[in-house]
Amino acid sequence: MNVLGIESSCDETGVALVQVTGGAVPRLRAQALHSQIDMHQAYGGVVPELASRDHIRRVLPLTREVLAQAGCTLDEIDLVAFTRGPGLAGALLVGAGVACALAAALGKPTLGVHHLEGHLLSPFLSADPPEFPFVALLVSGGHTQLMRVDDVGRYELLGETIDDAAGEAFDKSAKLMGLGYPGGPALARLAEQGRADAFALPRPLLHTGNLDFSFAGLKTAVMTQFKRLPEPVQPAQLADLAASTQAAIVEVLVRKAMAAVRASGLKRLVIAGGVGANAELRRQLNRACEKAGVRVHYPELSLCTDNGAMIALAAAMRVQRGRATPTQDYAFDVRPRWDLAAA
């Protein structure tokens, strides 16, 4: 079965083709991705209307590119999957509309996919795929969640952010420091030159005994420290603040993730989402998991960002396990807010 996946939830247009045979782990045949970072930089963040218009321009050329890479024709597509939510409503409608129109023209079924489920399952396309069950740490721009994952579609929420997500803490802190957009990667690069213990920043909810997160207070603390820096701000001081900010976020993520693993009794941890590409987070998690005798799995770096491969994969695995029934109704809707545990 060949599954074409279309991702358009925010500021990346992704298309990919995944093949699944019997009970085997699905295989990525080809993918193509366009990032809108350059377009949104002038505005310091994502402009939803511009994002939607750019998805319209990109999705069909990317689809042709993917089919050419895979040496596949339209007639060989068995299922067209798309991101149904969560995300920006207008951006989601572009992917959903194109997917359903293409499927209708081909007489093939469609399936709407949860964006976070795509992230959650993306490590199955890596060289070291996990096995069920496992604990998952989902860390993206707008979401920070800990889940127990027993199988595809069988998710139990263990903890989540009550305000800003980890990705937002990275991006907003970077913006406060004048590091531009996208802020998270810029802050991580600058942190490599600084001292992680230079500023005493809070670790919110670290000692509450639960698995929830809160990063809004950390952002406020970063702003306070930045305003106290003498002008002109020296590059070394900015690097120290970036390193201290990253250290605070990473420590909370690692300690909460390891607490979830201990509470679950499982010995496997999966990291997914854009923040999962952060090098310091990976270093700290690798160290903690090695010490605890826990296997940790990551998606390939190319699959940490939003992409079509994870959408095609999630659809393929749902169908493979009988967890979803594709439709040929071609009437579609999108869900800008959508709880993964209820998906």
Secondary structure, DSSP 8 states (H G I E B T S, - for coil): -EEEEEE-SSSEEEEEEEE--TTS--EEEEEEEEE-HHHHHTTTS--HHHHHHHHHHHHHHHHHHHHHHHT--GGG--EEEEEEESS-HHHHHHHHHHHHHHHHHHT--EEEEEHHHHHHHGGGGSSS---SSEEEEEE-SS-EEEEEEEETTEEEEEEEBSSS-HHHHHHHHHHHTT--SSHHHHHHHHHTTS-TTSS----TTTTSSSS-B--HHHHHHHHHHHHHS-SS--HHHHHHHHHHHHHHHHHHHHHHHHHHHHHHT--EEEEESGGGG-HHHHHHHHHHHHHHT-EEE---GGGTSS-HHHHHHHHHHHHHTTS---BS-------SS--GGG-
